[in-house]
Amino acid sequence: MKIKSFTCGLLLLAFITTGAEAQIDVCGQAALNTKAESRIVGGQDAAAGSWPWQARLQISVNGGTALCGGSLINSQWILSAAHCFRSTSTSNVVVYLGETSIDNSPNSVSKTVFQIIVHPNYDSQTYDNDVSLVKLTSSVTFNDYISPVCLAAAGSDFPGGTTAWVTGFGTLSSGGSSPSTLQEVSVPIVNNTECNASYGTITSNMICAGLTAGGKDSCQGDSGGPLVSKKDRWVQAGVVSFGEGCAQANFPGVYARVSQYQSWISSQVDGTQPGFITFVSSSSISAAHFISMTVLPVVFSVFILF
């Protein structure tokens, strides 16, 4: 598969609030993240507080333990992947937030789970609609190490070549060892037509990211984690879903496209609504309706857990 060369297009940013209590005032702000670009297959250790919405989900399965990622979207809800939950038993899941190192993260907290909601149209054969919501038994307090990400709103457009980041505690190679430190890697978005040339099963509910040559990707254990891109705020474009191995040439990672699920997420989440932000190309929208604009690059890649 041939991926288009990176392009920089003018994109416009809209803030979408739902009612008076939307999370838009605090979402997508990482006070301790100073990077503009980097280089968790093919990635690097993340600095403490760089990705304060990152969640690690420890799941008890058949006498063992499985690992998934997730993202904090308000003080009590986590967005993750549907395929992480073969059952919906809340007693089998513990959520960790504020971690940089599994062994030593003084700012981390652990939470038990009150409710797991798997998208009703999730297809375990094709991974279509691979999203889920996890409600914690109690709220977390926001700080520099724990805070929510903004979510891509309906109608968002992430053109091929847009720069994105994926993060997680998954393996460093397919079937390889897992790191003790949170990993981060930057990859470009691949448009769905090009991605489908490799997979043949890509739907409008999916978004792809990766390099033609491979070498950078998410991997086992990263499932459910966030693929994010930054303008004024960090906005989640995708949820790690599946891939052909990890970081293989011509097989970008595949993510659930977050913007397809604004209505569903809003209908399920109680309390303060997540902050939704719309990315739209300048060719398809009037600038009069938007309050900020920036030049963007491209995203990232993924892999399944089970």
N, C-alpha and C positions, 0 to 999 in steps of 0.2 A: 504494500500500500504506500502510495506517495502522499506525504503530508505537505500541505501548502507551506511556503516559506512564511516566517513570522511577519505579521503586518501590524501597523499601528493605525487604528482608526479612531475617529473622534466619537466618544461615547458620552451619553448624557445620563445623569444620575437623578432619580426621583426618590423622595422619601414617602413611604406609604404608611399611614397609621390606621389602626383599627380601633375606633372609639377613643375615649379620652386617656386610656391607660395602655398605650402601646409601649413596647420596650425600646422604641427608637431613640430615646434620650441617652441610653447607655450601651446599646449593642454595637458590636464591631470595633470597639476601641481597645487596643492593646498597648497600654502605656509603656511597657517594657520591650516592645518589639521595635527595634531600630533599623531592621534590614529593609532594603528596597528590593533586593534580589539575592538568591543563593544558589546553592547547588544541591523503608523506608529503603528501597533499593536505590543506590546511587545518591543517597541523601547525606545528612549530617545531623549531629546532635543539636537539639533546640535549646536555646537559652531559657532560663527560668522566666515564666510570665509571658513568653513570646506568643503563645496561643492559649489564652486564658479560658476559652470555651471548650478545649479538648477534654473529652471524657474517656476513661478506660472502663470497659464493662467486663467484669469477671463472671463467667457463666458456668455453673456446674452442669455437666452433661455426662450421663452414663458413668458416674463414678469418677470422672476426670474433670478438668477445667479447660474451658475454651475462652478465647479472647476476642472481643470486638471493640470498636471505637464508637464514638458518638460526639455530639456537640450540644452544649448548653444553649437553650434558646430563650429561656426565662429562668426565674429563680427555682423552679420546681420541675421543669420538663427538659428531657434529652431527646434529640432527633438522632435516629440510628437506622440500620438496615433491617428489613423484614426477615432476611435469611439468617440473621443472628439468633432468631427465636423459633426453634422447632416446636417448642411448647410455650405457653404463656405463663408459666409458673413464676410468680414474682419472688418466691423464696429462694430461687436458684441464682439470682442476679445481685451483684454488689457493684455500685458505681463509684469510681474514684475521680475526683476533680482536683485541679490545682497541682497536678503532678508534673514534675520534670524528670525525676528519677524514681523508679519504683522502689528502690532501696532506701532513698533518703530525700524526701520532699517535705520540708518542714511546713509548707503552706498547703499541703493536701488535706482533703477531707474524704471520708467514705460515707456513702448513703445506701440505705436499703431501698427497695422498690415497692411502690404501692400499686402500680398498674402498668401493664404493657399492652399497647394497641398496635396490632399489625394491620397494614393497609388491607382492606377487604378484597381488593382486586389483585393482590400479589400473586404472581405466577411463578411457582418454584422451578418450572422447566425453563422458562425464558428469562427469569429475573425481572420481568416487567413489574413496575410499581413496587420496587424493592425499598420500601420505607417503613419505618415504625416510629412510635412515640413511647417514651418511658417516663412515667411520673414518679418522682422521688417521694418518699414518705414524709419528708420535711424540706423546707426551703433552704437554700444556701445564701450566705451573705456575700455580696459582690465586693471584690477588692482587686488589686493589681494582678492577682494570680487566678482569680475565678470571676468570670464575667461572660455575658452571652454574646453570641455572634449574630449579626444581621442575616436575614434570609432573603434570597432572590425572590422578588414578587412575580406574580403572573405577568406574562408579556416581556420578561427580561430576555435580553439577547447577548450571548457570549460568543462572538464570532471566532472562527478558527484563527489561531495565533494569539488569542488572549492569554495573558500570563496568569497562572494560578499556582496555588500551593496545596499540597496534601501532607497530612501529619498523622502519626500513629506510633504504636508500640509493636507493630507487626514485624514479621521476620525480615532479615536483611537480604535474603535471597529465597527463591522458591524451595520450600522444604528445609530452609536453613535455620540458624539460631535466632533467638529474639533478643533485642537490645534491652538494657535496663533503663536507658535514657530515651526520652521522646525524640523521634526522628522527624525531619522536615525535608521536603524536596519540592523544587519548582519545575513545572512542566507546562507546555502550551496546550490550549484547547484544540481539538481536532473536530472539524465539522462532521455532522452525522452521516452525510453521504460518503465521505472518505472512510469513516469508521465502519460503516455497514459493508464496505467492499471487503473488509477483513472478516467480519463476523456473520453478516447476513441476517442478523436478528435484532438490529438496533431500532428502537422505536422512538417516538417523539417524547417519551417519558425518560429518556436517557441522554446523557451528555458524555463525551469522550475527551480524554486528555493523555498526551504522551508524546514521545519522540519517535520519528521514523526509525532511527537507529537503535531504539531501545535504550536500556541502561539506567533509566530512572522511572520509578513506579512505586505504587503501594503494593502490599503483598499480604500473605496470610496473617490474619490477626488485625489488619487495618480496617476490615469490613465495618461499615457503619460510620466511619470517620468522615470528617469534613474536607471538601475541596473548596478552597476559598480564593477570592480575588479581591484586590484592594483598589478603591478610589479614595474618597474621603474616609470611608469606613471599610472594614473587612466584611465581605458579603459571601455567604455560602452558596455556591453554584451547584454543588453535587454532593451525593452521599456515596462513599465507596461501596461498589456493588460486586463486579466480577471482572475477570480478564483471562486471557490465555497465558497461563503461567504468570510469571512476574517479570516485567521489564523486557519482554521479548520484542525484537525488531518487527515493525509493521503491525503490532497488536497493541494499540493504546489501551489504557485502563478505561473501564466503563463505569459510570456513576448514575445514580438516580438523579434526574433533573429536578432540583428543588422548586423551581418556579412553577412546575406543573401541579404543585401540591399546596398552594397557598390556601385555597378554600378548605381543603380537607384538614390541614393543620389547624387553621383558625377555628374550625368547627369542633375539634377534639380537645384543644388546649383550654383549660379554665384558668381563671385569674388573669394576670397581666398578659396581654397578647404579645407574641414575638414582634420584633421590628422587621418589617418587610421593605426592601429597597429594590427599585426597578432599574436595571441596566437596559438601555435602548439605544440602538444605533441612530445617528443623526439623520440618516436618510429616511427613517420611518416615523419620525415624531417631531413635533414642533417644540423648539427650545423654550417657548413661552410657558410650558407646563412643568419645567424642571428648574431646580434651584441651584444645581451645581454641575460642572462638567470637567472632564479630565481625559487625557489620552491614555489608553490602556494597551497592554500586551496580551498573553494567553495562559492556559491552565495546566492540568495535571493528570494523574493516573491512579488506578485502583486494583483491588483483588478480592476474591471471595474468601470466607472463613472456613466453611465446611467443605 
